[in-house]
Amino acid sequence: MSDGPASGLGNALGLYVHWPYCARICPYCDFNVYRPKGDDEALLAAMLADMAHWRVRTGARPLASLHFGGGTPSLMTPQQLAAVIGEAERLWGFAGGAEIGLEANPKDIDGFSGLASAGINRLSLGVQSFDDQALVSLGRDHDASLARRAIDAAQRDFARVSLDMIYARAGQTADDWAAELGEALASGVGHISPYQLTIEPGTAFGKRAGRGEQLDAPPDFAADLYELTESLCADAGFEGYEISNHARSRADQSVHNRLYWEGGDWIGIGPGAHGRIGRASAGGRAATEAARRPADYIRRVAGTGSGIAGEEALAVADEIAERILMGMRLADGLDIHHLHATTGGGVNPDGLARMVRQGMVEQAGSRIRLTAAGRLLADGVSGELVP
């Protein structure tokens, strides 16, 4: 298994493993997360059984990626990780260049070498900020000094390291963000994922915002910070290969995420995990979601062999829309011939012509992609392309 990503992931298969537990739940997070419940081994056993169910369904397709997300999967022990990786190897095997990635917190620095020994070959580190006050307001359980030590430690143990950063926070200036992003870019890692802070309903931040508190930057200033991000990353040699992801090279890009954006299949294992999988007999794709609460997931696997709580056959129109909205996030854009070959449909020709005239989309042969102006309004522009 090499450490670099595969290319052409539209026909690939990935495995996503959701570990739902966090030592602390961040106030901006709307993921399916819980405080540890002491049922780790029961949950691990359920995940392994669920994988066996999925192997029967998918057949013998090698995995292009295996990604541990959450939650905080760096709370898993090396033995637990090795059990999942070993079972994935036994059931499916890994394609050449397969990525085995994990999302980690800086506070788990002492376990990084164990993660690597278990088989993880790419670490995504949730740094979020180098400003101590901002880290407190974001509910993080590390400070800037620990983040810096974790970055150095990660690069000693892993050939491929990515940093998650959050910007467009209330009160953050352009100079503040330039300094933080500049430090991340100069850290030696090959991948940066800078995300604008978004206030999601139902989160602690969402409740505070509902009471009138301003926690994020105004939209116009957030757009300015996005353009600053693009410029600083480009100047540092990081290509913005996706709207919120920048890499030094193709080899540094995320296979896990590219598989989503390029329309590959993926299996979702663990509480609340989502999946997309081709329907061999009926055609098209199915959207799956596992039972959300850990206890429900464990019971469902014990009773049925599968953790799936909901499954929906995507209508052709829904599949087309999803592939357009995901594919247009990539700097490479969307191949409309491939879209037609996959779904039998295509983009809205009137919408495409309108977006080209307005300078939001450019077309070269069968490939369309967002311009710099279009990337600022990506969801809206891409929505105009949906039939």
Long-range contacts (C-beta under 8 A, 24 or more apart in sequence): 1-94, 1-96, 1-97, 1-98, 1-100, 1-121, 2-96, 2-97, 3-97, 3-121, 3-122, 3-159, 3-160, 3-251, 4-97, 4-251, 5-97, 5-99, 5-250, 5-251, 5-253, 5-254, 5-255, 5-258, 6-64, 6-95, 6-96, 6-97, 6-98, 6-99, 6-255, 7-250, 8-262, 9-64, 9-255, 9-258, 9-259, 9-262, 9-264, 10-262, 10-263, 10-264, 10-338, 10-342, 11-264, 12-64, 12-65, 12-95, 12-259, 12-262, 12-264, 12-265, 13-58, 13-61, 13-62, 13-63, 13-64, 13-92, 13-264, 13-265, 13-266, 13-267, 14-63, 14-64, 14-65, 14-66, 14-67, 14-255, 14-256, 14-259, 14-260, 14-264, 14-265, 14-266, 14-267, 15-51, 15-63, 15-65, 15-66, 15-67, 15-88, 15-92, 15-266, 15-267, 15-269, 16-67, 16-69, 16-256, 16-266, 16-267, 16-268, 16-269, 16-270, 16-273, 16-274, 16-275, 17-47, 17-66, 17-67, 17-68, 17-69, 17-73, 17-84, 17-269, 17-270, 17-273, 18-69, 18-70, 18-71, 18-268, 18-269, 18-270, 18-271, 18-272, 18-273, 18-290, 19-68, 19-69, 19-70, 19-71, 19-72, 19-73, 19-75, 19-76, 19-270, 20-70, 20-71, 20-270, 20-271, 20-272, 20-294, 21-70, 21-71, 21-72, 21-75, 22-70, 22-71, 22-72, 22-75, 23-72, 23-75, 23-105, 23-107, 23-141, 24-139, 24-140, 24-141, 25-139, 26-138, 26-139, 26-140, 27-138, 27-139, 27-203, 27-204, 27-205, 27-208, 28-138, 28-139, 28-166, 28-197, 28-198, 28-199, 28-200, 28-203, 28-204, 28-205, 29-203, 30-200, 30-201, 30-202, 30-203, 30-206, 31-70, 31-71, 32-71, 32-271, 32-272, 32-292, 33-70, 33-71, 34-71, 34-271, 34-293, 34-294, 36-75, 37-294, 37-295, 39-294, 39-295, 39-298, 40-76, 40-80, 42-298, 43-270, 43-271, 43-294, 43-297, 43-298, 44-80, 44-83, 44-84, 46-297, 46-298, 46-301, 46-302, 46-307, 47-84, 47-269, 47-270, 47-301, 47-307, 48-83, 48-84, 48-87, 49-301, 49-302, 49-305, 50-269, 50-270, 50-290, 50-301, 50-305, 50-306, 50-307, 51-84, 51-87, 51-88, 51-91, 51-267, 51-269, 52-87, 52-91, 52-305, 53-301, 53-305, 53-306, 54-91, 54-267, 54-269, 54-306, 55-91, 55-92, 57-277, 58-92, 58-265, 58-267, 58-277, 59-280, 60-92, 60-93, 61-92, 61-265, 62-92, 62-93, 62-94, 62-95, 62-98, 63-88, 63-92, 63-93, 63-94, 63-95, 63-98, 64-95, 64-97, 64-98, 64-99, 64-255, 64-259, 64-264, 65-98, 65-99, 65-100, 65-101, 65-255, 65-256, 65-259, 65-266, 66-94, 66-98, 66-99, 66-100, 66-101, 67-99, 67-100, 67-101, 67-102, 67-256, 68-101, 68-102, 68-103, 68-120, 69-103, 70-103, 72-103, 72-104, 72-105, 72-108, 73-102, 73-103, 73-104, 74-102, 74-103, 74-104, 74-105, 74-108, 74-111, 74-115, 75-108, 77-114, 78-111, 78-114, 78-115, 78-117, 78-118, 79-118, 81-115, 81-118, 81-119, 81-120, 82-118, 82-119, 85-118, 85-119, 86-119, 97-255, 98-255, 99-160, 99-254, 99-255, 99-256, 101-254, 101-255, 101-256, 103-164, 104-150, 104-154, 105-141, 105-142, 106-142, 106-146, 106-147, 106-149, 106-150, 106-151, 107-141, 107-142, 107-146, 107-150, 109-146, 109-149, 109-150, 109-153, 112-150, 112-153, 112-154, 112-156, 112-157, 112-158, 113-157, 115-157, 116-157, 116-158, 120-158, 121-158, 121-159, 121-160, 122-158, 122-160, 122-161, 122-162, 122-254, 123-154, 123-157, 123-158, 123-160, 123-161, 123-162, 124-161, 124-162, 124-163, 124-164, 124-193, 124-254, 125-150, 125-151, 125-154, 125-161, 125-162, 125-163, 125-164, 126-164, 127-151, 127-163, 127-164, 127-165, 127-184, 128-164, 128-165, 128-166, 129-165, 129-166, 129-169, 129-180, 130-179, 130-180, 130-183, 130-184, 131-176, 131-180, 134-169, 134-172, 137-169, 138-166, 138-169, 139-204, 148-187, 151-187, 151-188, 151-189, 154-189, 155-187, 155-188, 155-189, 160-190, 160-191, 160-251, 160-252, 161-189, 161-190, 161-191, 162-189, 162-190, 162-191, 162-192, 162-193, 162-252, 162-254, 163-187, 163-189, 163-191, 163-192, 163-193, 164-193, 164-195, 165-192, 165-193, 165-194, 165-195, 166-194, 166-195, 166-196, 166-197, 167-194, 167-195, 167-196, 167-197, 167-225, 167-229, 168-196, 168-197, 168-216, 168-217, 168-221, 168-222, 168-225, 168-226, 169-197, 169-215, 169-216, 169-217, 170-214, 170-215, 170-216, 170-217, 172-217, 172-225, 174-224, 174-225, 174-228, 177-225, 177-228, 177-229, 178-228, 178-232, 181-228, 181-229, 181-232, 181-233, 182-232, 182-236, 185-232, 185-233, 185-236, 185-238, 186-236, 190-247, 190-248, 190-249, 190-251, 190-252, 191-245, 191-246, 191-247, 191-248, 191-252, 191-253, 191-254, 192-233, 192-238, 192-245, 192-246, 192-247, 193-244, 193-245, 193-246, 194-229, 194-233, 194-244, 194-246, 195-244, 196-222, 196-225, 196-226, 196-244, 223-376, 226-375, 226-376, 227-376, 230-372, 230-375, 239-331, 240-331, 240-375, 241-330, 241-331, 241-332, 242-329, 242-330, 242-331, 243-329, 243-375, 243-378, 258-330, 260-326, 261-326, 261-327, 261-329, 261-330, 262-326, 262-327, 262-330, 263-323, 263-326, 263-327, 263-342, 269-307, 270-297, 270-307, 271-296, 271-297, 271-307, 272-297, 273-307, 279-313, 282-313, 284-313, 284-314, 284-316, 284-319, 285-313, 285-314, 285-319, 286-311, 286-312, 286-313, 286-314, 287-311, 287-312, 287-314, 316-343, 316-344, 316-345, 317-345, 317-387, 319-343, 320-345, 320-346, 320-386, 320-387, 321-386, 321-387, 324-382, 324-385, 324-386, 325-379, 325-382, 325-383, 325-386, 328-368, 328-369, 328-370, 328-378, 328-381, 328-382, 328-385, 329-378, 329-382, 330-369, 331-369, 332-367, 332-369, 333-367, 333-368, 333-369, 333-370, 334-367, 334-368, 334-369, 335-366, 335-367, 336-366, 336-367, 336-368, 337-366, 338-366, 345-387, 346-387, 347-385, 347-386, 347-387, 348-384, 348-385, 348-386, 348-387, 351-384, 351-385, 351-386, 352-384, 352-385, 354-384, 355-381, 355-384, 355-385, 361-385
